[in-house]
Amino acid sequence: MKKFVMMCGLPRTGSTLLSSILSQNPLIHSAGQSAVCQLLWDTKMSFENQAVNQVILSNKKPNLKYDLMRSIVDVYYKEVHKPIIVDKCWYWNNPENVQLLKEHLDPDPKFIVLLRPFGEIIASFVNLANKNKVNWLSEETLLDPASTLMRSAENILWNKTNNKNGNFLFVKYDSLVNDMPSALTKIYEFCGWEPYIHNLNRIINETPEDDTVYELIGMHDVRSKISVKKNKVKLSKKTIELCSKIDEQIYEGL
């Protein structure tokens, strides 16, 4: 049976880099954004709403929900033969998704939660938007309470206060780009994996995503060696102040 670890947290935090490196291990499959979380959630909603009469009330099949939801995971990864799967979705650490995961996949799940200063994330996104000449992505849209970024921040704050069993490992972007060996050691120890020597001088993304779907070409590019490019984007004073307040909440105690 496959073992699962969830990768989540904030976007633009080195997840593609980390996935590319983890996938060097012949026992680990770690790819791009997965649809497993969304598929499980949609199925759960169907069972609790549209399909409840047919499945539960009239046909008395109470176990069908659990069998079908487990099969979603198995079918999604049926072509993956590695025993360990790192499933990446920014919303895995949402409280409702955590409960969903506990009920249908693993009663004691592990989450690798990636972090990065908010200002750096926004500057990175704005830089991508500028390069791709898109006008729907801006400081304002990124800081909208309904945005993926802001919702992810809320999830992380919940994770911090609900980590008494040590299900969440918080990994900072700085540690990935400045001391990847130490970051990998922490991740391996947290997941209970046997140590593996990774090649940090020849990093290849074996499962690239089509960034044209996001209209942000280059979003998941990975360089063969770990390096950081300086971002020349200058954020507004208002954005900088708000990002600073969010960082204080997220990084406090970490």
N, C-alpha and C positions, 0 to 999 in steps of 0.2 A: 504493500500500500504506500502511496506517495505521501511524503511529509510536506506540509505547506508552511511558508513564512510570508507575511504580508509586508510589502514595502509601501509606505504612504508618507503623509506629512505635507510639506510645502512644495510647490513646483519650482523649477529652476534651481534645484539643490544638488545636482550631480547624480541624479538617479540613473540616467542612461550610462554615465561613466561607471557607476558602481555595478549596474547590471552586467555591463560588458566584461568587467573584471571577474565578477562572481561566476559568470558562465564559462570561464576558463576551466573551472573545476568540473571534471567529467561527471560528477554526481549532481551538479546543480543546473537547473534551467531557470534563467532569469531574462525576461524579454521586456517589450514595451508595455504600454498601458493595456491592461486586461479588461475584458467585458464581464468577467465572472461576477463581480460584485453587483453590477447593474442587472444582470440576468437573474441572479438570485433574488434581488429586491423586487423585480417585476413579477417574478413567479409567486413570491410571497403575497404581493398585493392582489394578484389574480385569485389566489386561493382564499384570501380573506374578503374578497368583494365579488367579482363577477362569477367565479366558479364555485363559490361556497355551497350554493344550492345543489348543484349537480354532484359534487364530490363528497361533501360532508353530510348534508341534510337528507337528500333523497337516495343516494347510492351507498351511503355508509362506508366510505373509504378513508378513514382518518389517517392512515399511514401513507397514503399516496403522496401527500405533500412532502414528507421527509424523503421518501424514496426518489421522487422526481427531482427534488432540489439537489440531492447528493449526485444524481446522475448528470446534472448540468456540469458539475466540476469534472467528473470523469470523462464526459464526452468532449468538453472543451480542450482537455489535455490528453486525449487518447493517442495522439501521435508523438507525445513526449514520453521517452522511455527512461529518463533520469529519475532517480528516487526522490529528489528534493526539488520543489518548485517555489520560487520566489515570485509571488503574484503581486504585480504593481497596480495600484489604484489609489488616487489621492483621497478617496472617501472611505477606505477600509476602516480608518480609525474613528469614524463617526459613531457615536454611542449606539445607534440603532443597528448599524452594520456590524459592530463588534458583537452585539447580542445575536444577530443573524448568523454570524460565523460560528459562535459558540454552539448554537443549536444544530447546525447542519454540517459542520466540517471538523471543528476541533474545539473541545470544551476548554482547552487551555492554550489559546492561540498566541503567537508571537508576532510583534509588529516592529519593523524597523522604521522609525519616524524621522524623516530627514528635515533638517532645519537650516535656515540661512537668514541673516539680517534682512528685514523687510525692504529696506531701501535698495539693497543690492538686487533683490528679486525684481522689484519694480523697474529699476534701471535696466536690468537685463531684458525684461519683456519689452520695454519701450525701444531699446536698441534693436530688437528683432522686428518690431513693428516698423521702425524707420527704414530698416534695410529692405523689408518686403513691401513698403509703401502701402500699409493698411491703416485705415483711420478709425477702426472700431476698437482698437486697443490703446488705452492711454492711462495716465496716472489716475484719472477720475474713475474710469471703468474698473480698474484693478482694485481700487479702494472702496468700491461700492459694496455695501454689506452683503449683497446677494452673490458677489463674485466668488469664483472657486478659491481664490487666494484668501479672502476674508473668512469664508466658511471653513477652510482648512485650519486657519489660525484658531478659530473657536474649538475645533476638534482637538487640537493640541493642548489647549488649556484644560479641556475635559480629561484628556489622557494623563496629564500631570497630576491631577487630583484623584485619579482612579487607577493608580499604578501600584497599589499595595502588594499585588502578587507578582510584580515585575514583568508584566506582559509587554511593556513598551520600552524599547531601547531608543533613546534620542541621540541621533548622530548629526553633528554639525558639519556644514559644508566646508568650513575651514579645515577640519580634520581630514576630510577626503582629499582635498587638493594639496595640503601641506604635509600630511603624515598618514598617507593611505595604509602603510603596513600596520600602524597602531590601530587605525579604524577597523581594518579587516580582522585583527586579533580580537577586538571587542565584539564584533559582529559574530564571529565564529564561536566565541565562548558563550555569548547570549543564546545562540541558536542550538548549541550543543553539537556542532559539527566537528569532525576530525580536521586538524590543521592541514592546510594545503598551501604550497608555495606558488604564488601568482607571478606572472610576468608583467611587470609594470612598464616595461620598455617596448611592448608590442601589444597595444590594446586595440581590439577590433570589435565593433558592434556587429555581431553575427545575425541579429534580428532587427534590422533598421525599420523604423516607421516611415510611412509616406507623409512627410510634412506638408505636402500640398493640401492635404485634407484640412489642416489647421490654418492654411494660408500663411504659415510662418516657416518658410524654408530655412533650414539650418538649426531648427530648434533642438533636434536630437543628434547633432553632429558630435562625434567623439574623436579627439586627436589620439594618435598612437602612443604619445607620452603625456603624462599629466602636466598640464600647464594652465595658467590663468591669463586671459587677455584683459588688459585694462579697459574699463568701460568709461567712455567720455560723456555719457548722458548726464546732464545736470537736472536734478529734480527741483521742484518748487519748494519754497520754504515751508509751506503748509504740509506738503507731502512728507518732507523730512521730519517735521515735528510729530506728525501722526505715526510715522514708522518708528520713531524713537519710543513712543509710548507703547506701541504694540510689542516691540522688542523687549522692553522692560518686563512685560507680563509673561512673554514666552520664555525668556532666558532666566528669569528669576529662579534660583535654586538648582539650575542645571550646570 
